[in-house]
């Protein structure tokens, strides 16, 4: 049995080969259903239709005002709704395949390994098994270890997975691939230009305004953009180190302190990749950008007004 790293490498390589077989024309074809899920869908629809017919026969044996008749009618309506959900899930899955294929060409280093492997496994046809639940929603099993055939069959039928390794994930819950933050890079570039112009005109550097403007930009762009900003070359010259890399190599002590609680932050950058910590990260990035602009604009930096709430999620391994 292969180890975790070997399986992850296999998933990555094979998913790329799988994706190379498909183009947007295929995925936008309304009649196309990816082969890897066709069997399960056909089984589900066949069984559901059989149950729908059984309920239809039973429905006629009850008085229309009876509780039994109403219950049977609700069950039939639910089955009909699952068919609609399946159609929507097929479309969403195909969009996900096309989206992932495009996103990996512009993927940020802020994307966690787990997010990338999960996307590669599901959209690259490397998942371990597939299950359609009672509501017609798609679920995928992905495990770092090989899964035996009995466990696969049980998951396909029931959706149950209680093993210590691997996890079942709904199509709706697949994590995002974080992409390069072009909007934030443009913001920082324009901010640097503005700061330099104001310096040349004799205008004093405003640290509060710079900090708040940067924080607002990151907050409005959302957690993914904040994470990507931490892991990108903001200068855009291909040589400047990202904030995340400098953080790992060592910065001033002020960057390793929680901006609201004063608690010490981890010295690694894994916590930065968690969207739940984007509020904390945005404040630290805003401080970093402000200090960088201060070097451009000169003068004494004003103390940033850190009045926006941002709490470090306590699931981090300290």
N, C-alpha and C positions, 0 to 999 in steps of 0.2 A: 504494500500500500504506500502511495506517495505521501510525502509530508506536505505541510501547509504551503510552504514556499513553492514547491514543485507544482502543486495544483494551481496556485495563483498564477504562476508563469504559463501553465497550460491554458488556463481560462483566457488570459490576456492574448496569447498568440492565436488560439483557435477562434476567439471572438472576432479578431481582425479579419481572418480568412472568411468567416461567415458573412461579415458585413460587406466585404468586397463583392459579394454575389448580388447585392441588391442596390437599386437606385431609387430615386424619388418617384419615378414613373410607376415602378412596381408597387411601392408602398402607398401611393395615392389611388391605386386601382381599387374601387369600392368592392369588387368581387373577389379580390385576393385575400386569402387567409394564410398566414405563415404556416408552413408544413409542420413545424415543431409543436403546434398547439391544435392542429386540425383533429387529431384522433380524440383528444379529450373533449373538444367542443361537440363533435359528432355524437359521442357517447352521452354527453349531458343532454343534448337536445332530444335524442332518441328516447332516453329515459323520461325526460320531462313531458314529452308528447304522450307517451304511454300513460303517465300519471294523469295528465290532463284529460285524456279519453276516459280513464277510469272514473275520474271525478264527475265528468259530464254524465256518464251513465248513472252514477249515484245521485246526482243532483235531481233527476226526475222522480226519484222515489220519496222525496221530502216535500212537504207543503212549503210553498214559497215564503210564507211568513214565519216558518220555524227557524229555530236557532241552528239546526243542522244544515238547512238549505243556505242560510247566510254564511255559515262557516265554510261550506264547500265552495260557494261563490268567491269568497275571499282567497281561498287556496288557488283557485283557477286564475284569479286576477294576479296573484303573486307570481305564478308560473309565467304568465304572459309578460309581466314586468321583467322577469329574469332574461327573457329573450331579447328585450330591448337593451338591458344592461350588457349582455354578451356582445351585441352589435357595437355598442359604444366602447366596450373594453377592447374589442378587436381593433377599432380605429385608433384608440389611444395607444395601444401596444405598437401598432405600425408607426404612428407619429413618434413614439419613443425610440424606435429603431433608427429612423431617419435623423432624429434630433441628436442621439448619441453619436452617430457617425459624423455629424458636423461638429459637435461640441468638442470631441477629442482632438481636433486640429487646433483648437483655441483654448485648451484646458489650462487652468491656472494650477500652479504648484500648491495652491491652498486646498485643492481637492484632496480629501482624505483617501488613504489607500482603500479603506472599506467601501467608501462611496464608489470609487472607480471600479473595484472588483465586482461590486453588486450590480452596477450598470452593465459591465462587460458580460457578466454571467447571464443576466436576464435578457438584455437586448442583443447579445452576441450568441444566443442559443447554447450557453454553457451551464445553465441551471441544472440542478439534479432531478427535479420533478416539478410537475405542474398540477394545480388543483383549482377547480371552479367551485366556489362555495354555494350555499343554498340561495344566495341572492344574485347569482350569476356574475360574481366579481372574481377577477383573476388573482391567484396567489402562486408564488414561486418559492421553491425550496432551494437554498444555496448553502452548502456546507464546505468548510475547509478540508474535510476528510472525505474519502469515498463513502458512498451510502450503499448499503446492501440492497438487493432486489426486493426483499420482503418489506423493508422500511419504506422504500420508494412506492411500492404498490399500496401500502397502507396510507401513505400521505396523499397519493393521487385520489384514493377513494374517500378519505375522511378529512384530509387537511390537517390531521393531528401530527404534531412534531414535538416531542418532549425530550429530545436528546440534548446532552450538554453542549454539543457542538452543532453549528449551523443554525439557521433560522428560516422561518417562513415569513415572507414579506408580500404585502398586497401591491398590486400594480400602482395603486394610488399613492403609496407611501415610499416609492423608490426615491432615494436622495438625489439632489441636483448635482450635476457636474458644474463646478465653479469655473467660470471663464475669465479671461483677462479683463481688467476693469478700465476699458478705454475712456469711459466718461470721467472716472476719477483721475486718471493720468492727465487728461486734458485740463481738468480743474486745477491740479497742482501746477501744471505748466503755466497756465494763465495767471495763477496766483503769484508765481515767481516773477513773471513779467510785470505784473502790477506792483509788486513789492519793490522791484528794482527801479521802476519809473518814479515811484513815490520817494524813494531814497535820493535819486538824482535831483528831484525837485525840492529836496529839503524837508519833506514831510516826515514826521516822526513815526516809527514803527508802532503799530497798534496790535499788541499781542492778544488782547481779548477778542478783538474783531476777527483776527486770523484764526484763532482757536475755534471760536463759535461757528464761523463760516465753514471751516473744514469739518467740524463735527456734524453740522447740519447736512452737509453734502453726503457724508458717509451714512448718516442715519436715514435720510430719505432714499438713498440708493438700496438700502437693505443689507442684511447679514452677509449674503454671498459677495457683494461688492466690497464690503469691509474686509472680509477674509482675503479676497483676491488682491486688494490694495496692499495688504501686509506682505504678500508673497511676490510682488512684482517689482520690476526695475522702474521706479517712478521717473527716472531721468530719461528713459527710453533710448539709452545709448548702447545697450547691450553689455555694459561694463560695470555699471553701478550696482552694488549689492542691494538686495531687497531688505526691507526693515526686518523681516523674519530671520534672514541669515545673519544680519548684524546683531540681532537680539540673541541668537544662539552663540555667536562669537564673543559677545560681551559689550554692553552699552553702559551708560551711566546708571547708577543705582535707582534713579527716579523712575526708570522704565520698568522696574521689577516690583513695583508697589501698586496694589489695587487702588484706583483713583478715588474710590468712595469709602472703603473700609480701612485702608492702610495696611492690609494684610499682604504678606509676601506672595508674589506670583511665581509659578513654576519657571525654571530657567530654560526648559525646552519649549518648542513651539507647537506641540501637539494640541494644547488647549486652544490655540488660535484657530484651529481648523473646525472647531465645534461651533455651529451657528448660535447655540445657546449663550456663548460667551462674546458675541459680537458687540454687545453694549459696552463691555469692558475694553475690548480691543479698539473700538472706535475712539474712545477717549485717549487711549495711549497713542494711537496713530495721530490724532489731532494734536497732541502735545509734541510729538516728533516733528510733524510738518510745521508747526508753529516755531519750534526751535530752529529748524532748517531755514525758514523764512527770516527769522531774526538774524541769522548769519548773513543773509542776502541784504536785508534792509538796515542792519545796524541798530544801535540803540539798546535800551533796556527792555527786555520782555516783560509784559504785564502778567500778573498771575491769572491764568485761565479760570473762568467761572464755571466750575464743574457742577452745574445744577441739574443735569439730566441723569435720571436713574439708570444704573447699569450694574448688575450684580453677577459676580462669578458663580456659575452653577457648581454646586458642591459635589459633583460626581467625578471631578478630576482626581487622578491619583497624585497626591502631593508627595 
